[in-house]
């Protein structure tokens, strides 16, 4: 599974060209980042923030039975309070459920914590499934340092036991 490598900067992630070609990543990290930081479509019953009318969403979801991304974008303007921390945890859990469903991970643990400076911190631990089917994918998975998106700090750890 080869994806474009995502290089993180202060504004989020971007692809990078090297020697006239996109840098690539054969590991799991790009798929996890896309799952978390692509805007999933909010259903018709979901209240939108700040009077928005755009329910967003990945264009290909209109013609498929899958959903790409997460609803993290819904909490981007909210105050950092325990209810928001719980919604962020639930949005991350939903966005990453496919890892367990597809047998890539045995478990995805997500913890949220509000720091003293009212920064929301999300710790995600993705544990490798016991199957050998995805060995190359896990072997190629690069480690990410802390990722900051929508003023939320994410620590994402890939446990390859």
N, C-alpha and C positions, 0 to 999 in steps of 0.2 A: 504494500500500500504506500504509494509515494504521493505526498502532498507538497504544495509550496511551503517552504519554511516560513514561519512567522517570526519576525524580528520585532521585539518589543521596544517601544520608545515612550516618551512622556504622553503621547496622545493615544496609544493603543498598539496594535500590531500592524505590520505591513510586510509585504513581500519585498524581496531584494534581488536585484540582478547582479550577477557576477560573471565576468567573461562572456557577456552577451546572452546568458541563460538565467532563468529563475533558479535561485537556490532551492534545493529540495530537502525534504525531511521524510525519512522512511518510518519514523516512529509514530507513536500514539498522540503526542502532544498537539499537533495541529488540529486533529479531529476533536480533541477535548476543548481546545480554545474556540473552535468554531461552534461547538455545541453550547458553550457558555456565553460567548460574546456576540453571536449573531442574534438579531432580534426575531423572536418567534412571534407569530400572529396572535394577538389577543382576541379571544372570542367575543361575540356580540354582547355578552352580559358583563364583561369586565369593565369597570370604570377606568377611564384613561386619565393620566395625570395632566394637570395644568390646562384643562380645557382642550386638549388635543383631540383630533378627530381621526387621525391616521392610526389604524390598528397594526401597522407595520407588517412584518413577516417576510420570509424568504420566498422569492417568486416561484420556485419550483414546487413548493408545498401546495399550490393551487391545482396541480395536476398529478399529485401523488398522494399516497395514504400516510406518508410520514410527516413529521414536523421537525424542522431544522431550527436549532437555536433555543433560546430561553426567554423568559419574561422578566429578566433582570432589569430591562429598560424601564419597566413600570415603577421601580422604586428609586430611580436616579435622582429625583427631586425631593424625596421625602427626608424628614428628620431621622437621625439615627436613634431609634428607640427599639425596645425589645420586640415589638410586633413586626417591625421592618426586618429585623435580624432573622426572625422565624420565616418570613416570606422569602427572603433571599435564600435561606437554607432549602426551602421547599422548591424554589425555582431551579436551583442548582441540582437538586436531587432528580427532578423531572427531566432536566436537560441531559443528565448523564446516565439515566436508567438504561439506555441502549447498550452500554458497556457490559452490564450484567446479562441483559436479555440476549445479547449476541455471543455470550460466553468468552468475552475478552477479559473481563474482570470478574473476580469472585465476589467482590464487595466494593462499594463506593461509600466511604464515610465522610460526612460533611458536618463540620462544627462551625458555628458563628459566635463571635464574641465582640462586644463593644468595648473599645479601649477608653481610657480616661479622657482622651482628647476627642471623644465622640466619633472616632473612626471605626468603621465596621471592618472586622477582620474575618475572613473565611478560610478555614483550613480544610482542604480536600485531600483525602488519601484514597488512591485507587490501587486496589490489591489485585495482583495477577491471578487469573483462574488457573487451576491445576492442569489444564489441558496443554499439550505441546503444540497445538494447532497454530497459535499466535506467537511462537517463540521468536521469530525474526522481527516481528512488530515490537515486542517488548525489548529485545536486544538493541534495537535502533532508537529507542525512546530517549530523548535528551531531557536533562533535568532543567527545570525553569527556576529562576530566582523568584522573588516576590513580584507578582503582576498587580498593577493598580489599574482598575477600570471603573469608571463612574464613581470615583472617590471611594471605592471599596478595595481593600487589600486582599489579594488571594495568594495563599501558599498552596501549591499543588504538588503533591508527592506521589510518585509512581513506585509502588512496592513490588519488586520483582523477586520474590523469595524462591 
